[in-house]
Amino acid sequence: QITNGTLDVKKMMKTWILHKGFPLVTVVRKGKIISLQQEKFLYHMEPENWTSDASHLWHVPLTYITSRCNFTHCTNAYLLDQKSGM
C-alpha cells in the first residue's frame, strides 16, 4: 500500500535476504550530473574468492533532495537495481 504498486517489495527484499554481504554504493557528482555505482563490499578480499558477476546486485532504495525543493515535495526516490545508474 505504501508504494502504491510502484515497487515490487518482494523482489527487492530477495536481493537483501539471499545475497551474502552488503552493497557498497559510490556516488559521484560532476556538475549537475550524479552517477551511482554499486559493488559488493569486501573488507578483506581473498583473490581466489572474488567474483564480479551480476549476481551480486542489490535493489538499493535511495532518497535524495535537490536544490529545487519547494517544501511540499522535497524528497525524491530512486531504486538502484543495476550495476550503475542515474
HUURKA-V761851 format. One record per run of one state. SS is the DSSP state (hx for helix, st for strand, lp for the rest). FROM is the first residue (numbers start at 1). LEN is the number of residues. If there is no record, write none. Layout:
# HUURKA-V761851
ss:SS from:FROM len:LEN
ss:SS from:FROM len:LEN
This chain:
# HUURKA-V761851
ss:lp from:1 len:8
ss:hx from:9 len:10
ss:lp from:19 len:4
ss:st from:23 len:8
ss:lp from:31 len:2
ss:st from:33 len:8
ss:lp from:41 len:6
ss:hx from:47 len:3
ss:lp from:50 len:4
ss:hx from:54 len:3
ss:lp from:57 len:3
ss:st from:60 len:6
ss:lp from:66 len:9
ss:st from:75 len:6
ss:lp from:81 len:3
ss:st from:84 len:2
ss:lp from:86 len:1
